[in-house]
Amino acid sequence: MKRLLIASLLLASVAQAKEVLPWIENDYAKAIAHAKAADLPVFVEAWAPW
């Protein structure tokens, strides 16, 4: 029961994050323009399969 509650809270957090954080994928220029217009920092996520 405890694990179900934790999983539910995590899923709820993810659902809220999608609404709050606008992700701009594969368009660096657009992300920078959006950040400058809103005076916000940019978070860049990068990874490699190796």
C-alpha positions in Angstrom: 0.0 0.0 0.0 2.9 2.4 0.8 4.5 1.8 -2.6 1.2 2.4 -4.3 0.9 5.8 -2.5 4.4 6.8 -3.4 3.9 5.7 -7.1 0.7 7.7 -7.2 2.4 10.8 -5.8 5.3 10.5 -8.3 2.9 10.2 -11.2 1.0 13.2 -10.0 4.2 15.2 -9.8 5.2 14.2 -13.4 1.7 15.2 -14.7 2.0 18.6 -13.0 5.6 19.1 -14.3 4.5 18.6 -17.9 2.1 21.5 -17.4 4.6 23.8 -15.7 7.7 23.1 -17.6 7.5 23.8 -21.4 10.0 21.4 -23.1 11.3 22.5 -26.4 12.9 19.5 -28.1 15.5 19.7 -30.9 15.2 23.5 -31.4 18.0 25.3 -29.6 17.3 28.7 -31.2 13.7 28.6 -30.2 14.5 27.6 -26.7 17.0 30.5 -26.3 14.6 33.0 -27.8 11.8 31.8 -25.4 14.1 32.0 -22.4 15.3 35.5 -23.3 11.8 36.7 -23.9 10.6 35.3 -20.5 13.9 36.2 -18.7 14.3 32.5 -17.7 17.3 30.2 -17.5 17.7 27.3 -20.0 18.1 23.7 -18.9 19.8 21.5 -21.4 19.5 17.8 -21.1 22.0 15.7 -23.0 22.7 12.0 -23.1 24.4 9.4 -25.2 23.7 5.7 -25.6 27.3 4.7 -25.0 
